[in-house]
């Protein structure tokens, strides 16, 4: 990389973070085109689940691309992040949906009968805004179960929305992997959500669901209602290809006085494996590094390559360490066995972990695992968000590049133990 000494440097264009818009959203053209097709449905038969590991850009794709496409096609965009509190019970879910819906409907009005002085409705008509209070009152005035009330209220909103020329209502929710029924409390908010949308879609209302979350999301939907398999189209996004990764690195620097060399770009592409968050993180740190490097007094320039090992350690501290610090030692050893599988980046089984643990036991001072040990620990790792069940008997690491981080932790532990051994022997 080269930079003249007196150049005024622009601010860092790279923005790693949860849901932060990158300066260049590359490599998602196929998914965007497919989503445009969903928006053209005359009768909604396909809702959308947008899924992938953390750091692949699901939130950014939903907020920066899908939302703009929906608004352009005259859909009303309703939604926010789901949280566990929205699924405490069925009433909480209904309140969440109506709260979000009211943000748009409060700009609309509906005609109602005006009561006379005796409280009896007369033939006089007046208009009221369809704000949150009106939606809640309407919801509570309907007969039947919560699902019946919610259907009737969304139908009211649909009639008002379609009357002003809108094509449909799109309920879009991020972090939807938290959705779940609570059988122990006899509360089924997820089932209510699915039943409501299936019913109103059958009646011809263009009301659609877009749920974004981790890969555990879709199995949870199907577990609640088996017909969810037919309700949703899954869009699973992963790492960028080399072309998309390169664009994500180079396009934000167009016209910038700092430019990464071709070798630096290749290094970033190779070591981030195409995961958008990691690309943004490493590029931000590399940019700041080059801004801080002293300029040669004779040439007025600098010439240096990215100190990738140093930046990788910073990524370990900022991204991975928080998750790792909550894992007990024995579970760490199980994850170390996973990280040393040939298919650590893909699916693995309990038996594969057992076999690998036997091979690693001698050199790395860990006890071999029995199948029962692993079967009891896997659910805890799933709850911690480190592993997820992909299908029957098949598991995957839930955090991108986590296997490399785990290996580095055990390598460091070995070096520390070796240094202590040498110290006490001298």
Helices and strands as residue ranges (DSSP letters): H 29-39, E 47-51, H 58-60, I 61-66, H 67-72, E 75-81, G 84-87, H 90-105, E 109-115, E 121-129, H 132-141, H 146-163, E 168-174, G 176-178, G 183-185, H 189-202, E 207-213, H 216-224, H 228-231, E 232-236, H 242-250, G 251-253, H 262-272, H 276-292, H 308-315, I 316-320, H 321-324, H 329-339, H 350-364, H 371-383, E 387-391, E 394-397, H 402-425
